[in-house]
Amino acid sequence: MTELFNLTIMEASDLLKKKIISPVDLTQVYLERVEKLDPLLNCFIQITPEAALQRAKRAEEELLRGEWRGFLHGIPFALKDLYETRGLRTTAGSLFWIDHIPEADAYVVEKIFNAGAVSLGKLNMHEIALGLTNVNPHFGACRNPWDLERIPGGSSGGSGAALAAGLCLASLGSDTGGSIRVPAALCGIVGLKPTYGRVSLQGVLPLSWNLDHAGPMTRSVQEAAIILQVIAGYDPQDPVSVDIPVPAYLENLERGVKGWKIALVDNEYVETSTDPEVMEAVRKAAQFFEEQGAIVSNISLPGLYEAAKANGLLVISDAAAVHQERLASQPEKFGEDTRQRLETGKAYSSSEYILARWEQVKLRRQFEGIFSDYDLLLTPTTPMPAPRIQGPDAIEQARILTRFTAPFNLTGLPAISVPCGFTDEGLPIGMQIVAAAWAEAALFRAAYTYEQGTLWHTHKPELPV
């Protein structure tokens, strides 16, 4: 049998349902692996073995009675530490919430628990989700399992690293400029940013009320579809949640992309800023889609730079508004890079902010128009593989790493990152696939087609256990 920590959710669920393994045994395997490897990687802010085993025992009893709740029943999960969890500290990677014990679970956390998932604990993240390195001044740097001297990306870096290292079977991340997709690309896993409004943000500590997205991070496309099926849907208590029907995401995964029109974004903005190994891997992925019967065209897609720039201004301005009282009263409690970005956001004028919001409106309409001609867009997820921890400062890293992801936060369009190769140094490369609003099913279908025709997602980092 495959080692338990290498099973997919579907494989583990099948074994659990057939009572070949138990949720307690599966949870124990993961807890032991976390105990051995987390001192090396620093993925977790808080590990909760007692609560995990309690949930696992409950799941075991339910399964023995034939009460199967779905594919997540008994599955070991871990949460980015900005999802509020009832009775369990939720820090957002910050000193300000070091003693924050929520009275209720976040809306989507409740959904995950109702589906029978087992939480192993809370995962490391860039402070208040405002950064891409996951070098956290309060809880320590999280390290990339493919090279311990490199960052895992952020702000959901603990999620990316934990999944790549086999420390959990799935996670929830958040994404305001690329914070799900960037760590997915740098750690060689799958990360989905759904359409803005598809997944409730109730109980998710905010960075930007206008740009935050919650979404799944997994080791395969099918697993991401399983998670989104559970967490998607209208929440009347969330002001930005949209009441749009949720399709059956697993239904058409295997139907391929024959006849689809796919656009590879290949312009000067992409070409001049992207590592040649990354660009070559994405071009080969585009060729794969062509071989599957899709019609692939190169397009320039003007507006990417403007969208990334506007998103960058809005993120830090919104964050400065969210944290204005903390920034005014106790600025010293923020890490240096976070405080600098908040101060910059605070300094923007109302005119600059309004112009960025108008740019957002125009670019949303422009990008929506692309999908009247094409089914999907392809870009690199990041312009480079994982940088070293001792590299350029965190502010510069954020600007570079979000060049291709931030535009789709600004426009609210759904985007997924999937593994599409490795550099000569053995570092993962991610490809971003983008679709029209509410077309996550199309993303899953294309990503699954690519994944099943390649082996990149099967590669595992070499770790000491």
ZATITOR-209958 format. One line per field, with one value per residue (C-alpha): residue number from 1; residue in three letters; x, y, z. Coordinates in steps of 0.001 Angstrom, whole numbers, always signed. Layout:
REM ZATITOR-209958
pos = [NUM; ...]
code = [Ala; ...]
c1 = [X; ...]
c2 = [Y; ...]
c3 = [Z; ...]
***
This chain:
REM ZATITOR-209958
pos = [1; 2; 3; 4; 5; 6; 7; 8; 9; 10; 11; 12; 13; 14; 15; 16; 17; 18; 19; 20; 21; 22; 23; 24; 25; 26; 27; 28; 29; 30; 31; 32; 33; 34; 35; 36; 37; 38; 39; 40; 41; 42; 43; 44; 45; 46; 47; 48; 49; 50; 51; 52; 53; 54; 55; 56; 57; 58; 59; 60; 61; 62; 63; 64; 65; 66; 67; 68; 69; 70; 71; 72; 73; 74; 75; 76; 77; 78; 79; 80; 81; 82; 83; 84; 85; 86; 87; 88; 89; 90; 91; 92; 93; 94; 95; 96; 97; 98; 99; 100; 101; 102; 103; 104; 105; 106; 107; 108; 109; 110; 111; 112; 113; 114; 115; 116; 117; 118; 119; 120; 121; 122; 123; 124; 125; 126; 127; 128; 129; 130; 131; 132; 133; 134; 135; 136; 137; 138; 139; 140; 141; 142; 143; 144; 145; 146; 147; 148; 149; 150; 151; 152; 153; 154; 155; 156; 157; 158; 159; 160; 161; 162; 163; 164; 165; 166; 167; 168; 169; 170; 171; 172; 173; 174; 175; 176; 177; 178; 179; 180; 181; 182; 183; 184; 185; 186; 187; 188; 189; 190; 191; 192; 193; 194; 195; 196; 197; 198; 199; 200; 201; 202; 203; 204; 205; 206; 207; 208; 209; 210; 211; 212; 213; 214; 215; 216; 217; 218; 219; 220; 221; 222; 223; 224; 225; 226; 227; 228; 229; 230; 231; 232; 233; 234; 235; 236; 237; 238; 239; 240; 241; 242; 243; 244; 245; 246; 247; 248; 249; 250; 251; 252; 253; 254; 255; 256; 257; 258; 259; 260; 261; 262; 263; 264; 265; 266; 267; 268; 269; 270; 271; 272; 273; 274; 275; 276; 277; 278; 279; 280; 281; 282; 283; 284; 285; 286; 287; 288; 289; 290; 291; 292; 293; 294; 295; 296; 297; 298; 299; 300; 301; 302; 303; 304; 305; 306; 307; 308; 309; 310; 311; 312; 313; 314; 315; 316; 317; 318; 319; 320; 321; 322; 323; 324; 325; 326; 327; 328; 329; 330; 331; 332; 333; 334; 335; 336; 337; 338; 339; 340; 341; 342; 343; 344; 345; 346; 347; 348; 349; 350; 351; 352; 353; 354; 355; 356; 357; 358; 359; 360; 361; 362; 363; 364; 365; 366; 367; 368; 369; 370; 371; 372; 373; 374; 375; 376; 377; 378; 379; 380; 381; 382; 383; 384; 385; 386; 387; 388; 389; 390; 391; 392; 393; 394; 395; 396; 397; 398; 399; 400; 401; 402; 403; 404; 405; 406; 407; 408; 409; 410; 411; 412; 413; 414; 415; 416; 417; 418; 419; 420; 421; 422; 423; 424; 425; 426; 427; 428; 429; 430; 431; 432; 433; 434; 435; 436; 437; 438; 439; 440; 441; 442; 443; 444; 445; 446; 447; 448; 449; 450; 451; 452; 453; 454; 455; 456; 457; 458; 459; 460; 461; 462; 463; 464; 465]
code = [Met; Thr; Glu; Leu; Phe; Asn; Leu; Thr; Ile; Met; Glu; Ala; Ser; Asp; Leu; Leu; Lys; Lys; Lys; Ile; Ile; Ser; Pro; Val; Asp; Leu; Thr; Gln; Val; Tyr; Leu; Glu; Arg; Val; Glu; Lys; Leu; Asp; Pro; Leu; Leu; Asn; Cys; Phe; Ile; Gln; Ile; Thr; Pro; Glu; Ala; Ala; Leu; Gln; Arg; Ala; Lys; Arg; Ala; Glu; Glu; Glu; Leu; Leu; Arg; Gly; Glu; Trp; Arg; Gly; Phe; Leu; His; Gly; Ile; Pro; Phe; Ala; Leu; Lys; Asp; Leu; Tyr; Glu; Thr; Arg; Gly; Leu; Arg; Thr; Thr; Ala; Gly; Ser; Leu; Phe; Trp; Ile; Asp; His; Ile; Pro; Glu; Ala; Asp; Ala; Tyr; Val; Val; Glu; Lys; Ile; Phe; Asn; Ala; Gly; Ala; Val; Ser; Leu; Gly; Lys; Leu; Asn; Met; His; Glu; Ile; Ala; Leu; Gly; Leu; Thr; Asn; Val; Asn; Pro; His; Phe; Gly; Ala; Cys; Arg; Asn; Pro; Trp; Asp; Leu; Glu; Arg; Ile; Pro; Gly; Gly; Ser; Ser; Gly; Gly; Ser; Gly; Ala; Ala; Leu; Ala; Ala; Gly; Leu; Cys; Leu; Ala; Ser; Leu; Gly; Ser; Asp; Thr; Gly; Gly; Ser; Ile; Arg; Val; Pro; Ala; Ala; Leu; Cys; Gly; Ile; Val; Gly; Leu; Lys; Pro; Thr; Tyr; Gly; Arg; Val; Ser; Leu; Gln; Gly; Val; Leu; Pro; Leu; Ser; Trp; Asn; Leu; Asp; His; Ala; Gly; Pro; Met; Thr; Arg; Ser; Val; Gln; Glu; Ala; Ala; Ile; Ile; Leu; Gln; Val; Ile; Ala; Gly; Tyr; Asp; Pro; Gln; Asp; Pro; Val; Ser; Val; Asp; Ile; Pro; Val; Pro; Ala; Tyr; Leu; Glu; Asn; Leu; Glu; Arg; Gly; Val; Lys; Gly; Trp; Lys; Ile; Ala; Leu; Val; Asp; Asn; Glu; Tyr; Val; Glu; Thr; Ser; Thr; Asp; Pro; Glu; Val; Met; Glu; Ala; Val; Arg; Lys; Ala; Ala; Gln; Phe; Phe; Glu; Glu; Gln; Gly; Ala; Ile; Val; Ser; Asn; Ile; Ser; Leu; Pro; Gly; Leu; Tyr; Glu; Ala; Ala; Lys; Ala; Asn; Gly; Leu; Leu; Val; Ile; Ser; Asp; Ala; Ala; Ala; Val; His; Gln; Glu; Arg; Leu; Ala; Ser; Gln; Pro; Glu; Lys; Phe; Gly; Glu; Asp; Thr; Arg; Gln; Arg; Leu; Glu; Thr; Gly; Lys; Ala; Tyr; Ser; Ser; Ser; Glu; Tyr; Ile; Leu; Ala; Arg; Trp; Glu; Gln; Val; Lys; Leu; Arg; Arg; Gln; Phe; Glu; Gly; Ile; Phe; Ser; Asp; Tyr; Asp; Leu; Leu; Leu; Thr; Pro; Thr; Thr; Pro; Met; Pro; Ala; Pro; Arg; Ile; Gln; Gly; Pro; Asp; Ala; Ile; Glu; Gln; Ala; Arg; Ile; Leu; Thr; Arg; Phe; Thr; Ala; Pro; Phe; Asn; Leu; Thr; Gly; Leu; Pro; Ala; Ile; Ser; Val; Pro; Cys; Gly; Phe; Thr; Asp; Glu; Gly; Leu; Pro; Ile; Gly; Met; Gln; Ile; Val; Ala; Ala; Ala; Trp; Ala; Glu; Ala; Ala; Leu; Phe; Arg; Ala; Ala; Tyr; Thr; Tyr; Glu; Gln; Gly; Thr; Leu; Trp; His; Thr; His; Lys; Pro; Glu; Leu; Pro; Val]
c1 = [+0; +1124; +2420; -584; +745; +1056; -2568; -4908; -8151; -10083; -7758; -7814; -11590; -12104; -9962; -11728; -15172; -14237; -12812; -9405; -7841; -9345; -9433; -7512; -4705; -4540; -4503; -1805; +405; +111; +695; +3856; +5074; +4366; +6276; +9324; +9365; +7823; +10896; +12717; +10039; +8111; +4784; +2597; +1925; -121; -449; -3564; -3013; -5620; -8402; -7380; -7545; -10913; -12353; -10755; -12315; -15729; -15286; -14286; -17421; -19605; -17995; -18391; -22109; -22186; -22663; -20470; -20511; -18523; -14952; -13596; -14898; -11892; -9415; -6525; -6701; -4818; -5922; -4070; -4041; -6414; -9466; -11234; -11633; -13940; -12010; -8657; -6250; -6271; -3330; -3135; +598; +523; +1211; -2075; -4072; -1672; -4449; -7418; -9741; -12777; -16215; -17235; -15708; -15372; -18259; -16163; -14383; -17784; -18551; -15286; -15955; -19542; -18065; -16123; -12603; -9996; -7981; -4333; -3754; -3118; -524; +2203; +1653; +3132; +2186; -1469; -1280; +584; +3566; +4853; +7904; +6376; +9383; +7319; +9103; +6946; +6614; +9720; +10315; +8526; +10865; +10313; +10505; +12252; +15128; +15209; +17121; +14251; +10882; +7651; +5896; +3132; +1119; -231; +3303; +2634; -143; +2026; +4979; +2855; +1127; +4353; +5958; +2992; +2049; -1660; -3968; -5537; -5618; -7513; -5545; -6429; -5451; -5408; -2660; -1520; -1293; -2781; -1329; +2219; +2975; +1234; +3642; +6767; +5946; +4709; +1080; -2379; -3969; -7288; -8451; -12179; -14295; -14707; -17877; -17897; -16593; -17651; -15111; -17110; -14690; -11573; -9425; -9332; -6492; -8585; -12384; -12301; -9716; -9588; -10497; -10678; -9861; -8452; -4835; -4248; -1851; -4056; -6767; -9470; -8875; -9228; -12579; -13677; -12817; -14466; -17627; -17808; -16959; -18565; -21996; -23953; -23580; -26150; -24012; -21067; -21597; -19543; -20964; -22899; -25922; -24870; -25664; -22726; -22241; -21059; -17323; -16357; -18943; -17074; -13442; -12529; -14153; -11010; -10547; -11008; -12208; -11609; -9975; -7017; -4921; -1268; -341; +3013; +3887; +6837; +5609; +5608; +8644; +11081; +10282; +10073; +12880; +13504; +13036; +9642; +8508; +9615; +7694; +4489; +4929; +5315; +2130; +352; +1614; +160; -3281; -2883; -2126; -5370; -7361; -7542; -6964; -4103; -3247; -622; -2103; -585; -3354; -2607; -3396; -1541; +984; -1716; -3823; -915; -12; -3580; -3998; -776; -1988; -5419; -4065; -1877; -4415; -7181; -4847; -3978; -7717; -8295; -5363; -5559; -6081; -3324; -946; -1679; -1434; +1198; +3158; +6133; +4154; +4230; +7237; +9360; +8216; +4552; +4704; +6420; +3743; +951; +2541; +2825; -823; -1869; +12; -1860; -4299; -8005; -7498; -4862; -7150; -10162; -8114; -6985; -10609; -11607; -8749; -10216; -13634; -12169; -9855; -12635; -14655; -11612; -10626; -14219; -14218; -11325; -13629; -16000; -13173; -11363; -12296; -9102; -5943; -2521; +336; +3219; +2015; +5221; +8018; +10639; +11035; +11311; +13810; +16246; +15184; +18205; +17245; +15778; +13620; +10080; +8494; +10402; +9647; +5925; +6035; +7915; +6086; +2583; +3155; +866; -1436; -2485; -4378; -6906; -7523; -8259; -10679; -12081; -11692; -11058; -7509; -5739; -2025; -876; +2627; +4062; +7744; +10978; +14049; +17517; +18010; +14971; +12605; +8880; +7325; +3659; +1275; -1715; -4981; -7652; -11334; -14426; -16259; -17985; -16271; -14286; -15601; -13774; -10575; -10807; -11491; -8510; -6184; -7206; -6622; -3127; -2376; -3455; -1278; +1864; +3759; +4769; +2233; +3650; +7108; +7877; +10658; +13379; +13011; +14792; +11852]
c2 = [+0; +3590; +5265; +6800; +10362; +10028; +9019; +11395; +12435; +10079; +7156; +7792; +8294; +4975; +3136; +4872; +4101; +438; +390; -782; +2093; +4224; +8021; +7647; +5695; +8158; +11159; +9569; +9050; +12737; +13902; +11793; +13207; +16752; +16060; +14888; +17404; +20615; +21591; +21648; +23440; +25553; +25113; +25242; +28058; +25696; +21903; +20432; +16675; +16119; +17905; +16153; +12702; +13548; +14493; +11426; +9181; +10752; +10207; +6601; +5952; +7517; +5489; +2290; +3070; +3560; +7334; +8646; +12432; +12622; +12588; +14745; +12458; +11550; +13448; +15297; +18995; +22122; +25760; +28961; +30837; +33606; +31315; +31733; +28526; +28280; +27962; +27812; +30725; +32463; +34861; +35957; +35580; +38748; +39815; +41706; +38443; +36412; +35830; +35885; +32966; +33139; +32196; +30691; +28950; +30811; +29984; +27751; +26117; +25084; +23607; +21660; +20316; +19424; +17387; +15381; +16738; +16457; +19621; +19076; +22730; +26246; +27015; +29645; +32672; +36021; +38531; +39707; +38097; +41163; +39581; +36787; +35405; +33894; +35127; +35859; +37967; +36569; +32870; +32340; +31743; +28854; +26922; +25402; +21565; +21525; +23649; +24664; +27849; +29121; +30669; +28701; +31825; +33549; +34613; +31039; +29659; +27279; +25681; +25278; +23842; +21511; +20033; +19553; +17865; +15567; +17135; +17371; +16251; +19642; +23222; +26472; +29545; +33144; +35226; +39031; +39396; +35818; +34354; +30973; +30652; +31861; +29287; +26654; +27393; +27629; +24424; +22314; +21917; +23063; +26314; +27842; +31426; +31230; +34026; +36945; +36212; +32445; +31506; +33233; +35387; +35447; +34681; +35129; +37910; +40507; +42178; +43869; +43825; +44449; +41892; +38978; +35508; +32232; +28985; +25443; +24315; +20625; +18175; +17477; +19112; +16617; +17328; +21077; +20402; +18315; +21121; +23848; +21733; +21814; +25474; +27280; +28831; +31858; +33192; +35919; +37070; +37913; +41278; +40249; +36735; +36286; +34041; +32033; +28287; +25960; +23293; +19711; +20239; +16569; +15809; +16709; +16551; +13855; +15340; +17095; +20382; +19389; +22373; +24853; +28176; +28821; +31999; +31900; +35358; +36066; +39763; +41934; +42322; +38527; +37752; +40288; +39515; +35711; +33232; +31397; +27975; +29050; +30485; +27379; +25112; +27111; +27129; +23330; +23115; +25173; +22713; +19884; +21496; +21804; +18081; +17476; +19193; +22734; +25738; +27670; +31250; +33658; +36972; +40123; +40891; +44576; +45833; +43230; +45763; +48335; +45710; +44522; +48116; +49071; +45904; +46680; +50165; +48945; +46075; +48251; +51105; +48709; +47024; +50422; +51045; +47613; +48137; +51911; +51832; +49272; +51181; +54435; +53096; +50310; +50409; +48716; +45454; +45019; +43484; +45943; +45042; +44905; +48242; +49878; +48673; +49804; +53259; +53488; +52505; +55089; +57815; +57398; +60219; +59687; +60757; +58068; +55478; +56563; +56436; +52893; +51868; +53366; +51412; +48317; +48951; +49467; +46456; +44187; +45010; +44605; +41222; +39977; +40713; +38311; +35417; +36222; +35002; +32446; +29779; +30068; +32130; +30665; +32509; +31554; +31724; +33416; +34864; +32821; +29742; +30068; +32786; +32311; +33402; +35698; +37417; +40823; +42442; +41230; +44314; +43831; +40089; +40839; +43129; +40598; +37417; +38833; +40243; +37642; +36762; +40201; +41203; +38458; +39616; +43072; +41657; +38964; +36230; +32606; +31307; +28065; +27252; +23747; +22222; +22306; +21447; +21864; +24016; +22529; +23121; +20959; +23776; +23581; +25717; +26692; +27487; +29761; +29035; +31747; +31523; +33704; +34594; +31602; +29167; +27226; +24007; +24881; +25541; +22159; +20370; +21934; +21584; +17948; +17191; +18637; +16943; +13503; +13843; +14766; +13576; +16851; +16532; +13129; +14477; +14713; +16638; +14586; +14955; +13186; +10874]
c3 = [+0; -690; +2472; +4186; +3996; +197; -371; -2181; -498; -2797; -2043; +1702; +1674; -105; +2465; +5344; +3962; +3479; +7040; +5758; +7709; +10468; +10849; +14114; +12430; +9535; +11871; +14011; +10930; +10079; +13661; +13863; +10552; +11735; +14954; +12978; +10137; +11410; +13472; +10125; +8098; +10652; +8844; +11965; +14410; +16554; +16467; +18116; +18542; +21270; +19392; +16166; +17720; +19313; +15918; +14353; +17006; +16347; +12601; +13236; +15284; +12590; +9815; +11816; +12009; +8235; +8518; +5691; +5299; +2061; +804; +3675; +6412; +8588; +6370; +8141; +7305; +8414; +8332; +7564; +10857; +9829; +9723; +13036; +15026; +18005; +21270; +19473; +19145; +15744; +15280; +11608; +12204; +14317; +17899; +17896; +17932; +20048; +22615; +20236; +21020; +18674; +19928; +16581; +13588; +10299; +7969; +5719; +8660; +9986; +6568; +6567; +10059; +9142; +6283; +8879; +8335; +11103; +11836; +12818; +13715; +12426; +9768; +9553; +7312; +6421; +9114; +8655; +5157; +3846; +2102; -86; +1750; +4914; +6853; +9953; +12613; +15431; +14564; +12437; +8750; +7059; +4739; +1333; +1446; -1967; -622; +3021; +2191; +44; +810; +309; -931; +950; +2548; +2729; +2912; +5778; +3733; +631; +2535; +4684; +1646; -311; +2700; +3365; +6704; +5851; +3055; +2342; +3525; +3173; +2130; +1376; -1646; -1989; -4598; -5094; -1602; -2580; -6086; -5343; -2599; -4729; -7582; -5415; -3501; -6430; -5367; -6552; -5390; -6458; -6092; -6826; -8278; -5876; -3888; -4524; -1036; +2181; +4024; +7253; +10106; +7941; +9442; +6642; +4768; +2056; +2085; -1673; -2810; -332; -1611; +324; -1455; -1352; -1477; -2239; -3867; -6883; -8978; -8065; -4381; -4954; -6637; -3655; -1219; -3287; -3515; +280; +922; -2053; -1823; -728; +2797; +3589; +6526; +4227; +2470; -590; -1009; -4267; -4662; -7737; -8025; -7315; -10011; -9423; -9873; -10138; -12809; -16027; -14942; -17453; -20557; -21797; -23667; -27300; -29309; -26487; -27319; -25037; -24968; -23911; -22652; -24271; -24344; -23405; -19821; -19382; -21545; -20060; -16424; -16498; -15907; -19227; -17589; -16242; -19578; -21459; -19083; -19591; -23375; -23303; -21251; -23905; -26531; -24446; -24603; -28368; -28539; -26620; -29342; -27969; -30216; -28612; -29586; -28316; -27194; -25718; -23150; -22505; -19028; -16941; -15650; -14906; -13123; -10967; -10101; -9174; -7107; -5234; -4328; -3266; -1140; +1060; +1210; +2248; +4744; +6242; +6705; +8282; +10669; +11159; +14936; +15501; +13228; +15066; +18611; +18490; +15208; +16894; +17188; +13397; +11663; +9689; +6150; +7186; +8987; +5997; +3603; +5929; +6262; +2468; +2097; +4674; +2780; -515; -1211; -1726; -5361; -5920; -4356; -6415; -9635; -8768; -8159; -11524; -13126; -11470; -13024; -16512; -16320; -15057; -18144; -20417; -18958; -19025; -22746; -23289; -22431; -25253; -27530; -25343; -22818; -20788; -20312; -19510; -17794; -15534; -11933; -10807; -12943; -11091; -8905; -5125; -4119; -1266; +2208; +2343; -912; -1826; +853; +1378; -178; -3436; -3411; -3121; -6145; -8269; -7280; -7827; -11333; -12934; -10035; -8743; -11923; -11247; -7693; -9075; -11637; -9323; -11949; -10896; -11334; -10482; -10220; -11136; -11257; -14793; -14418; -12506; -12999; -13465; -9726; -8961; -7988; -8873; -11618; -11612; -14471; -13880; -15703; -15642; -16637; -16811; -13619; -11968; -14381; -11787; -13338; -16575; -14621; -12919; -16205; -17991; -15012; -14494; -18191; -17929; -14620; -15848; -18957; -17010; -13957; -12316; -9492; -8508; -7618; -3898; -2123; -453; +3296; +6173; +7006]
***
